[in-house]
Amino acid sequence: MKHLIESKLKIYQTKRKANLKSLNAFDHALYIIPKEYDDSVLSKIPQGLKLKKLLKNSQNKASSRLNNDNFTGLTLSIFDKKNSFENLTWARKTLTHIISENPNSVAIIISGIPKKEIVTILESLVAATEALIFKPPKYQLKDKKVKKIYKFKFFQIPTKVDLSLVRAQAIGNNIARWFTIQPPNKLDAKIYRSEIKKLVKPFNIKYQFFDEVTLKKMNAGAFLAVSQGNKDRNAGIVKLSYRPNKNTKPELALIGKGIIFDTGGTNLKPFSSMLNMHMDMEGSAVALGSLISLAILKVPFPIDTWLAITENRISSTAYKAQDIIKAHNGKTIQTIHTDAEGRMVLADALSIASKEKPKLIIDYATLTGSCVAALTEKYSGVFTNRSKANNLMLEAGIRSGERVWPFPMDDDLEEPIKSEIADLKQCAISEYGDHIHAAKFLSHFVPKNIPWIHIDLSAGKNKGGLAHIPTDATGFGVKLTVELFKSKKITSVLKDL
């Protein structure tokens, strides 16, 4: 697992100006200039004035080669600062062209850009590069050998930019994507748990596993209802504890839905809906990646992470519609649809995590198709028991480039999941607003005195990638979470709730 937590990208920054001779040491050069430029901007970069004709024939990007000994490849890109999402998208598109030429090293020269925007450029390019050079799992007989960028050198940088935050976010995102992409026969519950245990060890994160026998003693009936249909008994809830000091009580709890394959259970999914159900564990991978990113940054507050790991299989022992299930907190659930399994496993994970009395709980789940219908796959939905958290999440989404949108949690929206024979229904019979009903359902398993944020990862998968991420699996949520806690004080987040 070492390759997941160690970046191979070497980054150098210098105040020195680049010249044709110094660029001989690089396979490619990237020139970045502002949208509004003149000859004085082009004159500050090697052979810059000769690029004027290329610029006239292109909109935002031009390609050529330098007239030096190495005939270094050249890309000229125009940077027009916008929001974080668009800046990250610009970085990915710019680098995708460069990477197609398989360079090992890239020199980057920025001219005519204000100091504040230089920071944005460096952060966007590094985030995009870490995502682009990351090698996702593949199982081909012959893997095509291509060069990967291993060295970046930024010239003409007035003040060194601290990139530790960006690089920590990248590692966490790569971890989330690595596990999410894995085929279901290569990542069963037993393998997943083993890999997690190895992955967290270097960070002195304590690993604990609650198996089905233990969960039965804990009366975690909602989780067990889903796992009882599995062929083997490897399902359970993983607890990861990060403790930077002697404080043993968690201040933050991260919860992840880890359905490593979802058939839909007794209410079997059709072919097209089941095809990508190995990715239904992305919530747990995002929670894991977020924890490791925060551990790399050495945030000073204790964190617990709970990963509810199981399959949702079709079998003679699988749970059924109209079963009455008793959850960990004692509430009874009238099951309606066995494909609403994610909220079942999360219910017990949330309830168990709440017993530790954290100051804030965040859960992540690829939970509902209705959230995708509402937001597309470019935004994720946010639900919370603290209305002030909506603005907090909106702003963090804008800053991070992982955009979210809040949904209502009014009391009357719970009407469709009221039950006549149990404490509540698992879901409504009508599919309208299922993302809201799911959140209302989950709210019953978090005490009202604990601030709670639920993220429905509708942007967890997007064809062709999203922002700086090039793969369909986006690992959405890691960058957002780290953005929330980058001040390294959870109290600064809590005061806004």
N, C-alpha and C positions, 0 to 999 in steps of 0.2 A: 504493500500500500504506500510505499515511500514515494512513488511517482505522483501520488495525489496531493502530497503536502509539501513538495519541493518544486519550485519553479526553475526551469532551465534557462529562462530569459535573463541575460545580463544587461543591466542598464547603466549607462554612464552619462553624466551631464558636465558640460564645460562652458565657460564664458568665451572661450576662444572662437574666432571666426573660422569657418571652413574654407579651404581652397582646393583647387584641382588636385594638388599633390596629396593632401591629407585624405581626399575622397577615393584615392586609389586603393585604400585599405578596405573599402566596402563594396559589397555586391550591388547595392542599390542606394540611391539618395532620394529622400523625400523633401521637397521644398514646400513650405506652407506660407501662403501670403493672405492678406485680408481681401475682402470683396472689393473694397475701394483701394486701389493701389496706383502707383505711378512709377516713373523710371527710377526714382530714388529707392524705392522698395526693391525693385529687381536688381539694382546695381550692388546691393549688399549680399547677393548670393552668387556663387561661381557661375559664369556664363548666363546669368539671369536675363540680361538684356536681349540675348539671342532667342529667348523664349516668347517674346512678344507676339510673334506670328502664330505660334501654337495656341496662345491664349485667345487670340482673335477667332480661331476656328473651333474653339471648344467653350463649354459653359463653365464648369467648375473644376475640371481636371484635364491634364495633358500629360502625354508620355513621350520620352525621348531617350537619348543617351548622351552622357557627357563626353567631351572631346579630351579625355585624359588617357593615361597609359592603360587603364583597366576597362575603358569604355563603360564606365559604371552606369547601370540602369538608372533612369530618372523619372520620377513622378512629381508633377507640380499640382498641388491641390489648393483650392481656395477655401478658406475657413470663414464661415459666417456664423458667429456665435448665436445660438438660440437656447432652447432648454436642454436639460441633461439628456433626455431621450434622443433628441435630434443630433446632439453633439456625439453621442455614442454611436448612433447610426452612421453619421458621417465618417467616424473613425473606422468602423467595420468595412464600409464600402471602399474607403481609400486603401485600406490594408489588404482587402481581398484581391485587388488588382496586383499589388506588390507581391503578395505571397504566391500568386499564380506563376511568377517567374522563379520561384524556389530560391530566394536569397538566404544566405546564412547571416549576413550582417547588413544593417541599414543605418545610414547616417540621416539625421533629421535636422534641417536648417529652417528656422522660423524667422521671417523678416516682416517688419511693419506691423506686428501684433502687439497690443498693449500687454503689460506685465501680468495683469489679472487673468487675461485670456490665455496667456502662455501656460498657466497652471491648468486650466481647463483642457487645453490641447494635450498636455503630457498625460494627465489622468485618463482622458478618453482613449488615447492611443495605447497606453499600457493596458488598460482594461480590455480593449478590443484584441490586442495582440495575445494576451494570456488566454483569452477565450478561443482565438483562432488557431493557436499552435497546440492547444490541448488535444491530445489524441484520445478520442472516445473508444470504447470497447468495440473491437471488430473480430470476426471469426472467419476470415477468409484464408484459403490455402496459401495464396500469395498476396501478401500485403505490399501495395505499391510503395516503393521507397522514394520519398521526396525530402528535399532539404527543408529544414525549419529555421525560422529566425531564432538565433541564439544570442544576438547582440544588437542592442540599440545604442546609438550615441547621439545625444542631443547637443547641437552646437548653439552658440550665441544665447545661452540661458543666463540671464542677469543674476538670478538667485536660485540656488538649488531647491528643487521641489521635493517635499517629503511624499513618497509614494507608498509608504507602508500600509496605509488604509486600503488603497486600491488593490494592492497585491494580496492582502488578507481576504478581501472580498472575492477576488478571483479564485483563490484556493478553495474557499467555501462553495462557490458556484460550480467549480469543476468537480468537486466531490458530489454535489447534488446531481449534476448531469451524468456523472459516471454511473452511479447506481440506478438512476432513472432509465437510462438507455439499456441496461443489461437485460438480455432475454430471460424469460421466466424460469427456464430450466438451468440457467447459470446463476440464478440468484433466488434460491428458495429461502425459506425462513432460517434454516440452519446455517447456510452459507452467509446470508446477510448479517446475522448476529455475529458470526465469527469474524467477518471483515470489519464490522463496526468496532469490535473489541480490540483488534489489532490497530485500527486507525486512531483511536483515542488515546492509546497507551503513551505515546511520546509527550502528550500534554498533561499527564498526571490527572486525567479525567477518570473517575471511578465508574466501573461498569457493573451493573447489577441486572439480573434477568428474573422476571416473574413468569414462571411457566404456568401451564394450564392448571396443574394441581394447586399451586400457590394461589392463583387467581380464583379458583373455586372456593378456597378457604376464605378469600377476601370478598366473596359474593359478587364478583365481577361478571354477572350474568349476561350483560349486553355484549361484551367482548366474546365470551364463550359461546354465545348463540351463533355468532359468525364462524368461529373457529371449529365448532363441532362437526362441520361438514368436511373437514380436511382429511386426507388419507392418513397422514401421520400426526404426531403430537408435538410438533416443533414450534407451534405458534406461541406467542406470549408478548409481554410488554417489557421493553428494555428501558432501564433508567440510567442516565448518564449524569454524573455530578461533577461540576467544575467548582473548585473551592480555592480561590486565590489567597485566602487568609483563614484564620481560625473560625470564622463564622460558619456554622454548619447549616444554618437555616437559609433556604434559597430566597433570593430577592426576585428572580425572574424564572419563570417556567416556560419552556418551549415544548409544544406538543405536536406530534406528527402522525398523520394517517399513513400506515404502512401496509396497504393491501397489495401484496406483491403479485397477485394475479386475481382478477375479478371476472368470474364467469357470469355474475349476476345471481348465482345461487339457484334456488328453485325457480325463480322468475328469470329464466335463462335469457341472456342477451343474444341478439342476432349477430351474424358474422361481422358486419361492418362496425358494430359497437364494441365488439370484443377484441378487435385486432390490436389495439394499443393498450390493452388492460394490464400489461406488464408495467406500465407507467403509472398505475394507480397508487403507487407507493411514494410518489414524488414529494408529498407533504412531509413524510418522515425524512427523506433525503435532504430536503431544504432545512428542516429543523436541525439535522446533524451538521450540515454545512455551515449553518449560522453559528452553531455552538463552537465549531472549530475556528471559524473566522474570529469570533470574539475571544477565544482562548489565545490565538496567535497575537492578538492586540493586547492581551493581558489586562482585560477590563477588571477593575478591582472588586466587582460584586459577584456573589455566588449565583450559579445558574444550575437548574435541573432541567434535563431534557428527557421527555418520555416518548418512546416510539412504539406505537401499537402495530405489531407485525403479525400478519396472518394472510391466508388466502381466503377467498370467498368462492367455495367450490359447490358443484352440484353432486349430491350423493344421497343415499338413503337416510343418512343421519343429519342432513342439512336442515337448518331451521326453515320455517314455513310462514306464509301469511296467516295472520290471526293467532299466532303463538303469543302467549303472555310471558314476557321476560322481566325479571327483576334485576335492576342495575345495581352497581356498587353502592350508590347513595340511598338505596332502598326504594326508589321510585319504580313503578311498574310501567312497562311499555307494551302497547298493543301493536304487534308488527303488521305492516300493511304490504310492503314490497321488499323482497329479500335483496334487491339490488340497491337498497338504501343502507347498505352495510357500513359505509364509512362513518356515518353519524353514530352507529351503534358502538363501534370500537373506540371512537373519540369520546363518547359519553363516559365510559368507565375510565379512560385515560385522564380526562379532565377532572373527574371526581376524585381519583386517587391522588393526582397532583395537587388538588386543592387542599388535601389533608395536611400538606406541608406548609400551608399558609404563605405562599409567595406574595410579593407585593404587586405582581403583574403576571398574567398568563396570556401567551399568544399561541394560537394553534394554526396549523397549515394543513390544507387538504385539497386534493383535486376532488371536490365533493359533488358538484351538481352540473348537469348539462344546461340547466336553466340559467346559470350565471354566465356561461359562454353565450347563450342566446341573448342575454341582456347586454353584455359588454364586448362581445367578440373575444378573440384569443389574444388581444393586445393590452387589455386591462385585467386586473384581478379585483374581486369584490371584497369589501371590508364590512364587518358587522361587529358591534361592540355594545357592552352594557354601560358605557360611559360616553355620552354624546360628544364631549370635548375631544375624545380620541379620534373622531372622524377628521377634524382639521389637522390633527397631529399626523395622521396617516397620509392624508392628502398631500401635505407639505413634504413629508419624507419621500413619498412616491415621486413628486416633481423633482426633488433634489437628487434622488438616486437614479432616476430614469426608469424605475420599475413602477409604473403608474397604477394607481388603485382608485376605486370609486366606492363611496359608502352607500349602504342601503338602510332603509328604515327598520326599526325594531319596535314599533308601537305595539301596545298590548293587544289591540283588536286583530292584529295580523296572526295571532296565535289560534284564532277560532277554528281553522281547518284541522288542527292537530289535537283538538280536545277529544277525549275518549269517554264513552259511556261505561266502559268496563275496566279501564286501567287509568293510571295517572295521566297518561298522554299517549297519542298515537306516534308511531315512528315517523310517519310522513302523511301528507294529505293524499286523498285518493285522486284529486285533480292535480295535474302537473304544473299548473300556473303558480309562479312564485315559489317554486320548490327550494331555491337558494335561500329565500327568506324563512320559509318553514323550517329548513334544516338548521339555520342559525337560532331560531326561536327554540327548537328542540334542544340544541346543545346548551342553551342558556340555563336550562333546568339542572345542569350538572356542574355549574360554577356558582358558589355562594355569592350573593349580591354584594358582599363587602370586599370582594376581590375584583379589581379591574381586569377585564378580559377582552381580547381582540381575536376575532376569527377571520382568517383569510381564506377565501374560496379561490383556489388557484386556477382560474379560467385562462390565465396567461402562462400556465405551466407548460403548454405545448403550443407552438405556432409554426406553421409550415414555413421553412426557410429561415427560421430564427427570429430574434426580436432585439432591437437596439444593437448592442455590441455582440450579442450571442449569435453564432452562425448555425447552431443545430436546432432541430425541431423541438427537442427537450430544452427548455430555457433555464431551468434552475431558478425560476422567478421566486424572489422572497429573501434570498441571502443578502443581496446588496441593499434591499429595503430595510432589513433588520439591522444590519451593521450601521446604516445611516442613522437609524433611530438612536443607537447607543454609542455613537462615535465620540460623544462628549466624555465617555467613560464614567459617567455618573448616572445611575438609574434614577436618582432623585430628580434630576433635571427633566426626565420624561414624566415621572409621576406627578410633578407639580402642575403639569398641563392637563391632568385628568381630574 
